[in-house]
């Protein structure tokens, strides 16, 4: 046993000086919930789909996009099937970081009632029961049956706060686990030092993964509200046991995090949580969530529908994590060596924007683009600035950055539609030419389009050279296997759409040559449409169609989809696709038949991403459990059949996005808010088939499930204060919306422009019983 009380007094003084020098640079404190403030958080059901949880799916003690995402872990090995798994009855620790390819700092309160206290390092898990558990946005409480400890968790953006109540007499302690498996990555090289009677500091390293190729460090500053009795280190695990004074009844532990330094972790802690009022932090957290959830207010519908709606809206703000400290320091891992970057600061010394760790924007064109672009433009702006910061540091706009570096998750230049949509909606207004040049680089040789999924060392897997020369990406790519998702037909479709979105920005900036160039490239989707079979179909480098083609065979030329699903991935030119199919009527007949078949399987490939390869589920012709075909209900709009858009979107909502159960919810791959956003949009009846990337983007109007929807507009970005949608027959059996009136004026069709919405007003939906 090794007591560390006298270690590193000099370091403690250094940290104290740093804290005092930087603590004035704080973010504005958010007020607690007032008596007349609606508790939208009470509608949220955090345990949704947690039987199929992946590391970053579940959230409880977390602020919106918080660096800290503090929650119990019942499974800790792997990115999939890990984190909080509802059916696993054993807690293996409370960890602070649950993000895309990042994890860290797992702790566990324990009761030391055994002869050999050192055995606790290898045997510390505890059973728990959901009957003695409370979970809400910003708060988690659970009873550890083995130790008789009530563990409560809450947080600010960068600080976790624990409250442990010990119900057994004797000595209690807290394990600090700095080494070992934890979600997507092993933690290693963990170090802990005691600075004074109540303060610990340290760091750990997240080992590289297949997706995140460089190690990534986490620094922490831990402060207790009571003295520490002793500290012991276990040499075999490299982990630590903190003993509390005998008969301690309750302990508060404050944990500040940083990805840059211990000093910044301490500063984050002092700046965000200078007090020890646990209940105040819970109230502040709920208040912050209420303000974001309250930007959409729904009336009508059942209590279950409201609960699921706000659960979806909450998920739309999940998973992506803040990287920078409160003083604007952030980790930059894009170069040969790690460096600490500095975000620009405002006149109050606060970052102008935050920097983020984020899964891919693959599929965001039908989800985040629309929801964030309308309801959360402030968030969308921050993410665009963050993406551009990566470009400034590393030379490329990322499609899914982690650990301050590129991961090359998924395919294409998926950030392009996201950024273009923000520009077309007036959210991003400055430096448009430099942003355009950054995006254009990704679409050219040397850019991110060239790389297949997780292709870190080469630039051949994306097949961009073939796409530019032949007008399509062959399958297989003749150069060989270099990364994931080298499915040529899907790559061709994806590149063509993304080229079209870049062409729209070129047009806006009067770059006519570029506009025409990328517009021509956007027609490349036609090169993988096979008129004989009537489907998108892979072809090899010589132009020969894939032999024995089966449009329902999963992948095999299509990324996380099959040919039937991927055929409709032409969101920028559905009319052109319909012409290839023989006209709109035949296209409608074809797509409607696919929905009829998909309905038999509930519109998803099973209830989780893990079963997508099941021989039966994988052959579904439309899959609302993964991104490639989640736009298909609204394809009918472009085929002049908005009634079918309403019919099928309502059926999808009823079967896919209406449950409130740990065993279901998103029925597939909820990639950090994508499916939550999709569900919200389908329920409020607003969609953007092309991702909102044309000038003054259009919204296709569907059939909301609520009688009234009020969207509170943002004063920084919008001229109006409120946009209201009224659908008096929202839950009428067979009701179909046939016309819309904006502020009493009949619109030409079931579409409305972004400018009309953000000027505020009322949209009335009129119709009749039809189906």
C-alpha positions in Angstrom: 0.0 0.0 0.0 1.3 3.4 -0.9 0.1 6.7 0.5 0.4 9.6 -1.9 -0.5 12.6 0.3 2.8 14.3 -0.1 3.3 13.9 -3.8 3.9 16.9 -6.1 3.2 20.0 -4.1 4.8 22.0 -6.8 2.4 20.7 -9.4 -0.5 21.5 -7.0 0.7 25.1 -6.8 1.0 25.3 -10.6 -2.5 24.1 -11.0 -3.9 26.5 -8.5 -2.2 29.4 -10.2 -3.6 28.3 -13.6 -7.1 27.9 -12.1 -7.0 31.4 -10.5 -5.6 32.9 -13.7 -8.3 31.4 -16.0 -11.3 31.1 -13.8 -12.7 34.4 -15.0 -13.3 33.0 -18.4 -16.6 31.2 -17.6 -19.7 30.4 -19.6 -22.9 32.0 -18.5 -24.7 30.1 -15.8 -28.1 28.8 -16.9 -31.0 29.5 -14.5 -32.8 26.7 -12.7 -36.3 25.6 -13.7 -39.0 28.1 -12.8 -42.4 27.2 -11.6 -44.1 28.0 -14.9 -41.4 26.2 -17.0 -42.7 23.1 -18.7 -40.8 20.0 -17.7 -40.3 18.5 -21.2 -37.6 16.2 -19.6 -40.4 14.4 -17.8 -41.6 13.1 -21.2 -38.2 11.6 -22.1 -37.6 7.9 -21.7 -33.8 7.5 -21.8 -33.9 3.6 -21.6 -35.3 3.4 -25.1 -33.6 0.7 -27.2 -31.0 0.0 -24.5 -31.3 -3.8 -25.0 -29.4 -3.1 -28.2 -27.3 -0.3 -26.8 -24.0 0.7 -28.3 -21.4 2.7 -26.4 -22.7 6.2 -27.2 -26.4 5.5 -27.5 -27.4 5.8 -23.8 -27.2 9.1 -21.9 -28.3 10.2 -18.5 -26.1 12.5 -16.4 -25.2 14.7 -19.4 -25.7 18.2 -20.7 -26.4 18.8 -24.4 -23.3 17.7 -26.3 -21.4 17.5 -23.0 -17.8 16.5 -22.7 -19.0 14.6 -19.7 -21.5 11.9 -20.4 -21.7 10.1 -17.0 -23.7 6.9 -16.7 -23.4 3.3 -15.5 -21.8 0.7 -17.7 -23.2 -2.9 -17.6 -21.0 -4.0 -20.5 -17.5 -2.6 -21.2 -16.0 -4.6 -24.0 -16.4 -3.2 -27.5 -18.1 -0.3 -29.2 -21.2 -2.4 -29.9 -23.2 -4.2 -27.3 -21.6 -2.0 -24.6 -22.3 0.8 -22.2 -25.7 0.7 -20.5 -27.4 -2.6 -21.6 -30.8 -2.8 -20.0 -31.0 -6.6 -19.6 -27.6 -6.9 -18.0 -28.1 -6.7 -14.2 -24.6 -5.9 -13.1 -22.9 -2.5 -13.0 -19.2 -2.6 -13.9 -18.5 1.1 -13.3 -19.6 4.6 -13.9 -17.6 6.2 -16.7 -17.5 9.8 -17.8 -17.0 9.6 -21.5 -19.3 7.9 -24.0 -18.6 9.2 -27.5 -17.7 8.2 -31.0 -14.6 6.0 -30.5 -13.8 7.6 -27.1 -14.2 6.4 -23.6 -12.6 7.1 -20.2 -12.4 7.4 -16.4 -14.5 4.7 -15.0 -15.1 4.8 -11.2 -16.9 2.6 -8.7 -18.0 3.2 -5.1 -17.4 0.1 -2.9 -17.8 -1.0 0.7 -14.6 -2.5 2.1 -15.9 -5.3 4.3 -13.6 -8.1 3.2 -10.4 -9.4 4.8 -8.2 -8.6 1.9 -9.1 -5.1 0.5 -6.8 -5.5 -2.4 -9.0 -8.2 -3.9 -11.5 -5.4 -4.7 -9.4 -4.5 -7.8 -10.4 -7.7 -9.5 -13.8 -8.3 -8.0 -15.9 -5.1 -7.7 -19.0 -5.5 -9.9 -22.4 -5.1 -8.3 -25.9 -6.2 -9.1 -28.6 -3.6 -9.3 -32.4 -3.5 -10.0 -34.3 -1.2 -12.3 -36.9 -1.1 -9.5 -34.5 1.1 -7.5 -33.3 3.2 -10.4 -34.2 6.7 -11.5 -33.1 8.0 -14.9 -33.8 11.4 -16.5 -31.9 13.8 -18.7 -29.2 15.2 -16.4 -29.6 12.7 -13.6 -29.1 9.0 -12.8 -29.7 7.2 -9.5 -29.1 3.5 -8.8 -28.7 1.3 -5.8 -25.7 -1.0 -5.7 -27.0 -4.1 -4.0 -23.6 -5.6 -3.2 -22.4 -2.6 -1.3 -25.6 -1.0 0.0 -24.6 2.2 -1.8 -27.0 4.7 -3.4 -25.1 6.2 -6.3 -26.4 9.5 -7.8 -24.9 11.2 -10.9 -25.3 14.6 -12.5 -23.0 16.9 -14.5 -22.3 20.3 -16.1 -20.8 20.3 -19.6 -17.3 19.4 -18.5 -17.7 18.3 -14.9 -19.2 15.1 -13.4 -20.7 15.3 -9.9 -21.2 12.1 -7.9 -23.2 11.7 -4.7 -22.6 8.3 -2.9 -24.6 7.4 0.2 -23.2 4.5 2.2 -25.8 2.6 4.1 -23.5 0.0 5.7 -21.3 0.7 8.7 -17.6 0.3 8.1 -15.1 1.6 5.6 -16.1 2.8 2.2 -14.0 3.6 -0.9 -14.0 4.5 -4.5 -12.1 2.6 -7.2 -10.5 4.8 -9.9 -10.1 2.5 -12.9 -7.6 4.0 -15.3 -6.4 0.9 -17.2 -8.3 -1.9 -18.9 -11.1 -2.4 -21.5 -13.7 0.3 -21.7 -16.1 0.4 -24.6 -14.5 1.0 -28.0 -11.0 1.3 -26.7 -8.7 0.0 -24.0 -7.6 2.6 -21.5 -3.9 2.5 -20.7 -1.0 4.3 -19.1 -3.3 5.7 -16.4 -1.7 7.8 -13.7 -3.0 9.3 -10.5 -1.5 11.8 -8.0 -2.8 13.2 -4.7 -2.4 17.0 -4.5 -3.8 17.6 -1.0 -6.2 16.0 1.5 -9.1 16.2 -0.9 -7.7 16.5 -4.4 -6.5 14.0 -7.0 -5.3 14.6 -10.5 -4.2 12.4 -13.3 -4.5 11.2 -16.9 -5.1 8.1 -19.0 -4.7 7.2 -22.6 -7.3 5.7 -25.0 -5.5 3.2 -27.1 -5.8 3.4 -30.9 -8.6 1.6 -32.6 -9.3 0.4 -36.1 -11.4 3.5 -36.6 -9.4 6.0 -34.5 -5.8 5.4 -35.5 -4.0 7.5 -32.9 -3.9 7.3 -29.1 -5.9 10.0 -27.3 -5.3 11.4 -23.8 -7.8 12.4 -21.1 -6.8 14.5 -18.1 -8.9 14.8 -15.0 -9.1 16.8 -11.7 -11.0 15.1 -8.9 -12.1 16.9 -5.7 -13.9 15.4 -2.7 -16.0 17.2 -0.1 -14.3 15.2 2.6 -10.8 14.2 3.4 -9.2 11.1 1.8 -8.1 8.5 4.3 -5.6 6.8 2.1 -4.8 5.7 -1.5 -3.5 2.4 -2.7 -2.4 1.4 -6.1 -2.7 -2.2 -7.5 0.4 -3.0 -9.5 -1.3 -5.8 -11.5 -4.1 -3.6 -12.9 -2.6 -0.1 -12.5 -5.8 1.0 -10.9 -6.4 2.9 -7.6 -8.5 2.5 -4.5 -9.5 5.7 -2.6 -10.4 5.0 1.0 -12.8 7.3 2.8 -12.7 7.9 6.6 -14.5 5.2 8.6 -18.3 5.5 9.0 -18.5 8.1 6.3 -22.2 8.4 5.4 -22.1 10.4 2.2 -19.4 11.5 -0.2 -19.6 14.1 -3.0 -17.0 13.7 -5.8 -16.5 16.4 -8.5 -14.6 15.3 -11.6 -13.4 17.9 -14.1 -12.2 16.7 -17.5 -10.0 18.0 -20.3 -8.3 16.6 -23.4 -5.5 19.1 -23.2 -4.1 19.3 -19.6 -4.6 18.7 -15.9 -4.5 22.5 -15.4 -7.5 22.9 -17.9 -9.4 20.1 -16.2 -9.1 22.0 -12.9 -10.1 25.2 -14.6 -13.1 23.6 -16.2 -14.2 22.3 -12.8 -13.8 25.6 -11.0 -15.4 27.6 -13.7 -18.5 25.4 -14.2 -19.1 24.1 -10.7 -17.6 26.2 -7.9 -20.2 24.9 -5.4 -21.2 21.5 -3.9 -25.0 21.8 -4.3 -25.9 18.5 -6.1 -29.6 19.2 -6.4 -28.8 22.6 -7.9 -26.7 21.0 -10.7 -29.6 18.5 -11.4 -32.1 21.4 -11.7 -29.7 23.4 -13.9 -29.2 20.4 -16.1 -32.9 19.8 -16.5 -33.4 23.5 -17.2 -30.9 23.4 -20.0 -32.5 20.4 -21.5 -36.0 21.9 -21.1 -35.0 25.0 -23.1 -33.8 22.9 -26.0 -36.7 20.4 -26.0 -39.1 23.3 -25.6 -38.2 24.8 -28.9 -41.0 22.5 -30.3 -44.3 22.4 -28.5 -46.9 19.8 -29.5 -50.6 19.7 -28.7 -52.9 16.8 -29.2 -51.9 13.1 -29.6 -51.7 10.6 -26.8 -49.5 10.8 -23.8 -47.4 8.0 -25.2 -47.0 9.9 -28.5 -45.8 12.9 -26.6 -43.4 10.9 -24.6 -41.9 9.2 -27.6 -41.7 12.6 -29.5 -39.7 14.3 -26.8 -37.5 11.1 -26.5 -36.8 11.4 -30.2 -36.1 15.1 -30.0 -33.7 14.4 -27.0 -31.9 11.8 -29.1 -31.5 14.3 -31.9 -29.2 16.2 -29.5 -27.2 13.1 -28.4 -23.9 11.4 -28.9 -21.7 14.1 -30.4 -19.3 15.5 -27.7 -17.6 18.7 -26.8 -13.8 18.5 -27.1 -12.6 22.0 -26.1 -12.0 23.4 -22.6 -13.9 26.4 -21.3 -11.0 28.6 -22.2 -11.0 27.4 -25.9 -8.1 25.0 -25.7 -8.7 21.9 -27.7 -6.8 18.7 -28.8 -5.5 18.7 -32.4 -4.4 15.2 -33.5 -4.5 15.8 -37.3 -0.8 16.4 -37.8 2.3 14.4 -37.4 2.5 15.3 -33.7 -0.2 16.2 -31.2 -0.7 19.9 -30.4 -3.0 22.0 -28.3 -5.0 24.3 -30.4 -6.9 27.5 -29.4 -10.3 28.5 -30.6 -11.1 32.1 -31.1 -12.5 33.9 -28.1 -15.2 36.6 -27.8 -14.9 39.8 -25.8 -15.7 37.9 -22.6 -13.0 35.3 -23.1 -15.3 32.5 -24.1 -15.0 30.3 -27.2 -16.8 31.8 -30.2 -17.8 28.1 -31.0 -17.2 24.7 -29.5 -15.2 22.0 -31.1 -16.6 18.5 -31.4 -16.0 14.7 -31.5 -18.6 13.4 -33.9 -19.7 10.3 -35.7 -20.3 10.6 -39.4 -22.8 13.0 -41.1 -23.7 10.0 -43.4 -27.5 10.3 -43.6 -27.6 13.7 -42.0 -29.1 15.1 -45.3 -32.5 13.6 -44.3 -32.2 14.2 -40.5 -29.9 16.7 -38.9 -29.8 19.1 -41.9 -33.5 19.7 -41.6 -34.1 19.5 -37.9 -31.0 21.4 -36.7 -31.3 23.8 -39.7 -34.7 24.9 -38.6 -35.0 24.4 -34.8 -31.4 24.4 -33.7 -29.5 26.8 -36.1 -27.2 27.8 -33.3 -26.0 24.2 -32.9 -25.7 23.7 -36.7 -23.5 26.9 -36.9 -21.2 25.6 -34.2 -20.8 22.2 -35.9 -20.0 23.9 -39.2 -17.3 26.0 -37.6 -15.9 22.9 -35.9 -15.7 21.1 -39.2 -13.9 24.1 -40.7 -11.5 24.1 -37.8 -10.5 20.5 -38.7 -9.9 21.7 -42.2 -7.7 24.6 -41.0 -5.7 22.2 -38.8 -5.5 19.1 -41.0 -6.4 20.1 -44.5 -9.6 18.2 -44.9 -13.2 18.7 -43.9 -13.9 15.5 -41.9 -16.9 13.3 -42.2 -16.6 11.9 -38.6 -13.7 13.2 -36.4 -12.7 11.4 -33.2 -9.9 12.1 -30.8 -9.1 15.4 -32.5 -8.4 13.5 -35.7 -10.0 12.0 -38.9 -11.5 8.6 -38.7 -12.8 8.3 -42.3 -15.9 6.6 -41.0 -18.3 5.6 -43.7 -17.9 7.0 -47.2 -18.0 10.0 -49.5 -18.0 13.7 -48.5 -21.0 13.5 -46.2 -20.3 16.8 -44.5 -20.8 18.7 -47.8 -24.6 18.6 -47.8 -24.6 19.5 -44.1 -22.5 22.6 -44.6 -24.2 23.6 -47.9 -27.6 23.4 -46.1 -26.4 25.7 -43.4 -25.3 28.2 -46.0 -28.5 28.0 -48.0 -30.5 28.6 -44.8 -28.5 31.7 -43.9 -27.0 30.2 -40.8 -23.5 30.5 -42.2 -23.0 33.8 -44.0 -19.3 34.7 -43.8 -16.2 33.3 -45.5 -18.3 31.5 -48.0 -15.6 31.3 -50.7 -13.0 29.8 -48.4 -15.7 27.3 -47.1 -16.5 26.4 -50.7 -12.8 25.8 -51.5 -12.5 23.5 -48.5 -15.5 21.5 -49.5 -14.4 21.3 -53.1 -11.1 19.8 -52.1 -12.9 16.8 -50.6 -14.6 16.2 -54.0 -11.3 16.1 -56.0 -8.2 13.9 -56.0 -6.5 14.1 -52.7 -9.8 14.8 -50.9 -11.8 12.7 -48.5 -14.0 11.1 -51.3 -11.0 9.1 -52.4 -10.9 7.2 -49.1 -13.1 4.2 -48.3 -14.3 3.7 -44.7 -11.4 3.8 -42.2 -8.8 3.9 -45.0 -6.1 5.6 -43.1 -2.9 5.0 -45.1 -4.0 4.9 -48.7 -6.4 6.8 -51.0 -7.6 4.2 -53.4 -10.5 2.5 -51.8 -13.1 5.2 -52.6 -12.6 4.7 -56.3 -12.7 8.4 -57.1 -10.3 8.1 -60.0 -12.7 5.6 -61.7 -15.6 7.8 -60.9 -14.0 10.8 -62.7 -12.8 8.8 -65.6 -15.7 6.4 -66.2 -18.6 8.1 -64.5 -19.0 5.3 -61.9 -17.1 3.4 -59.2 -16.6 -0.2 -60.2 -17.3 -3.2 -58.0 -15.0 -4.7 -57.1 -12.4 -1.9 -57.2 -9.6 -3.5 -59.2 -6.8 -2.0 -57.1 -7.8 -4.1 -54.1 -9.2 -3.9 -50.6 -8.1 -0.9 -48.6 -10.9 0.0 -46.3 -14.5 -0.7 -45.4 -17.6 0.0 -47.6 -15.9 -0.2 -51.0 -19.3 -1.0 -52.6 -19.1 0.7 -56.0 -22.8 1.2 -56.9 -23.5 2.9 -53.6 -20.4 5.0 -53.8 -21.5 6.2 -57.3 -24.9 7.2 -56.0 -23.5 9.0 -53.0 -20.9 10.9 -54.9 -23.4 12.0 -57.5 -25.8 13.5 -54.8 -23.0 15.2 -52.9 -21.6 16.6 -56.2 -25.1 18.1 -56.8 -25.1 19.8 -53.4 -21.7 21.3 -54.1 -23.0 22.5 -57.5 -25.8 24.4 -55.7 -23.2 26.2 -53.6 -21.1 27.0 -56.7 -24.2 28.5 -58.3 -24.9 30.6 -55.3 -21.3 32.0 -55.4 -21.5 32.6 -59.1 -18.9 30.0 -59.9 -20.6 29.0 -63.1 -17.8 26.7 -64.5 -17.7 24.7 -61.2 -21.5 24.7 -61.1 -21.7 23.1 -64.5 -18.8 20.7 -63.7 -20.3 19.3 -60.6 -23.8 19.3 -62.1 -22.5 17.0 -64.9 -20.9 14.8 -62.3 -24.2 14.6 -60.4 -25.8 12.7 -63.4 -23.4 9.8 -62.9 -26.1 7.9 -61.0 -27.5 7.0 -64.4 -24.4 5.0 -65.1 -25.3 2.4 -62.5 -28.9 2.1 -63.4 -29.6 -1.1 -65.3 -32.7 -0.7 -67.5 -32.9 -4.4 -68.1 -33.4 -5.3 -64.4 -34.9 -2.0 -63.4 -32.5 -1.5 -60.5 -29.3 0.2 -59.6 -26.7 -2.5 -60.3 -22.9 -2.9 -59.7 -20.7 -3.1 -62.7 -17.0 -4.0 -62.9 -14.1 -1.9 -64.2 -14.8 -3.1 -67.8 -18.4 -2.0 -67.6 -19.9 -5.4 -67.3 -23.0 -5.7 -65.1 -22.7 -7.9 -62.1 -23.6 -11.5 -63.0 -26.5 -13.3 -61.3 -27.7 -10.0 -59.9 -30.0 -10.1 -56.9 -31.5 -6.7 -55.9 -32.3 -8.0 -52.5 -28.8 -9.3 -51.6 -27.4 -7.2 -48.8 -24.3 -5.2 -49.6 -22.4 -7.0 -52.4 -22.0 -3.6 -54.2 -24.2 -1.5 -51.8 -23.1 0.1 -48.6 -25.2 -1.2 -45.6 -28.1 -1.8 -48.0 -29.2 -3.8 -51.0 -30.0 -2.8 -54.6 -33.7 -2.4 -54.0 -33.1 0.0 -51.1 -30.3 1.9 -52.9 -32.1 2.4 -56.2 -33.9 5.4 -54.7 -30.8 7.1 -53.5 -31.1 9.9 -56.1 -32.6 12.7 -53.9 -31.5 15.4 -56.2 -33.1 14.1 -59.4 -36.1 11.8 -58.7 -37.7 13.0 -61.9 -34.6 11.9 -63.9 -34.7 8.5 -62.1 -38.4 8.1 -63.0 -37.6 8.7 -66.6 -35.1 5.9 -66.6 -37.9 3.7 -65.1 -40.4 4.5 -67.8 -42.2 7.5 -66.2 -43.6 8.6 -62.8 -46.5 6.2 -62.8 -44.3 3.2 -63.2 -41.9 4.5 -60.6 -44.8 5.0 -58.2 -46.0 1.5 -58.8 -42.5 0.1 -58.2 -41.9 2.0 -55.0 -45.4 1.4 -53.6 -44.8 -2.4 -54.2 -41.6 -2.2 -52.2 -43.4 -0.5 -49.3 -46.1 -3.2 -49.4 -43.4 -5.9 -49.1 -41.4 -4.0 -46.5 -44.5 -3.6 -44.3 -44.6 -7.3 -43.8 -41.3 -7.1 -41.9 -42.2 -3.9 -40.1 -40.1 -1.6 -42.4 -36.8 -2.6 -40.7 -34.2 -5.3 -40.9 -35.1 -6.6 -37.5 -35.0 -4.6 -34.3 -31.2 -3.9 -34.2 -28.3 -3.1 -36.4 -26.7 -6.4 -35.3 -29.3 -8.5 -37.2 -29.2 -6.7 -40.5 -27.4 -9.6 -42.0 -30.1 -12.0 -41.1 -31.1 -13.9 -44.3 -34.7 -12.8 -44.1 -34.4 -9.3 -42.6 -31.6 -8.3 -45.0 -33.8 -8.8 -48.0 -36.3 -6.2 -47.1 -36.8 -3.7 -50.0 -37.1 -0.6 -47.7 -35.2 -0.4 -44.4 -36.0 2.4 -41.9 -33.4 1.0 -39.5 -30.4 2.3 -41.5 -29.7 5.5 -43.4 -29.6 4.6 -47.1 -33.3 4.4 -47.7 -34.9 6.5 -44.9 -36.0 9.1 -47.5 -38.1 6.8 -49.5 -41.6 7.7 -48.2 -41.0 11.2 -49.3 -39.8 10.1 -52.8 -43.6 9.9 -53.6 -43.7 13.7 -53.2 -41.3 14.1 -56.2 -43.5 11.6 -58.1 -46.6 13.8 -57.7 -48.1 11.4 -55.1 -47.9 13.2 -51.8 -50.8 11.2 -50.6 -48.6 8.1 -50.7 -45.9 10.0 -48.8 -48.4 10.6 -46.1 -49.7 7.0 -46.1 -46.3 5.3 -45.8 -44.7 7.8 -43.5 -47.5 7.4 -41.1 -47.3 3.7 -41.2 -43.5 3.8 -40.7 -44.0 6.1 -37.7 -46.6 3.8 -36.2 -44.5 0.6 -36.6 -40.9 1.9 -36.3 -40.9 5.1 -34.2 -43.8 4.8 -31.7 -42.6 2.3 -29.1 -41.2 3.1 -25.7 -39.3 0.0 -24.6 -35.7 -1.0 -23.9 -36.1 -3.7 -26.6 -37.0 -1.4 -29.5 -37.1 2.2 -30.5 -34.8 2.9 -33.4 -34.7 -0.7 -34.7 -31.2 -0.4 -36.2 -28.5 2.2 -36.4 -29.1 5.4 -34.3 -26.0 7.2 -35.3 -25.9 10.0 -32.8 -29.2 11.6 -33.4 -29.9 10.7 -37.0 -32.9 8.4 -36.3 -34.2 10.6 -33.5 -34.2 13.5 -35.9 -35.9 11.5 -38.7 -38.7 10.4 -36.3 -39.3 14.1 -35.2 -39.5 15.3 -38.8 -41.9 12.6 -39.8 -44.1 13.4 -36.8 -44.2 17.1 -37.4 -44.7 16.6 -41.2 -41.7 18.5 -42.5 -39.1 16.8 -44.7 -36.4 17.9 -47.2 -35.7 15.2 -49.8 -32.6 16.8 -51.1 -31.3 17.7 -47.7 -32.2 21.4 -47.9 -29.3 22.2 -50.2 -30.9 24.3 -52.9 -31.4 28.1 -52.8 -34.2 28.9 -50.3 -34.7 25.3 -49.5 -38.1 23.6 -49.8 -39.8 21.5 -47.2 -42.2 18.8 -48.3 -45.3 18.9 -46.1 -46.6 15.6 -44.7 -49.3 14.6 -42.2 -48.3 15.4 -38.6 -49.4 13.2 -35.8 -50.2 16.2 -33.6 -53.0 18.7 -33.9 -50.7 21.6 -33.4 -47.0 22.1 -33.5 -45.3 25.3 -32.4 -41.7 25.8 -33.5 -40.0 28.6 -31.6 -37.8 30.5 -34.0 -34.3 31.7 -33.1 -34.0 35.5 -33.0 -30.3 35.5 -34.2 -31.2 33.6 -37.4 -34.9 34.1 -38.0 -37.2 37.2 -38.6 -40.2 35.6 -37.0 -40.9 34.4 -33.5 -43.1 31.4 -34.0 -44.1 29.0 -36.8 -47.3 27.1 -36.1 -48.6 24.0 -37.9 -52.2 23.1 -37.5 -53.6 19.8 -38.5 -57.0 19.4 -36.9 -57.6 15.9 -38.1 -54.1 14.7 -37.2 -55.3 11.3 -35.8 -58.4 10.9 -38.0 -58.4 7.4 -39.5 -57.6 7.7 -43.2 -57.2 11.4 -43.1 -55.1 12.9 -45.9 -53.7 16.4 -46.2 -54.6 17.8 -49.7 -53.8 21.5 -49.4 -52.0 23.9 -47.2 -52.6 27.5 -46.3 -49.9 29.9 -45.1 -51.3 32.7 -43.1 -54.6 32.1 -44.8 -53.2 32.0 -48.3 -53.5 28.7 -50.3 -50.1 27.4 -51.4 -49.6 25.9 -54.9 -48.6 22.5 -53.6 -47.6 20.7 -50.5 -44.3 22.5 -50.2 -43.1 25.5 -48.3 -39.9 27.4 -48.5 -37.4 28.0 -45.7 -37.9 31.8 -45.9 -41.6 31.4 -45.4 -41.2 29.3 -42.3 -38.5 31.5 -40.6 -40.6 34.7 -41.1 -43.1 33.1 -38.8 -46.8 32.5 -39.2 -49.3 29.7 -39.3 -49.6 26.8 -41.7 -53.0 25.2 -41.9 -53.3 21.7 -43.3 -56.6 20.9 -45.0 -57.8 17.6 -46.4 -60.3 14.8 -46.2 -60.7 11.1 -45.4 -59.1 9.2 -48.3 -57.4 6.0 -47.3 
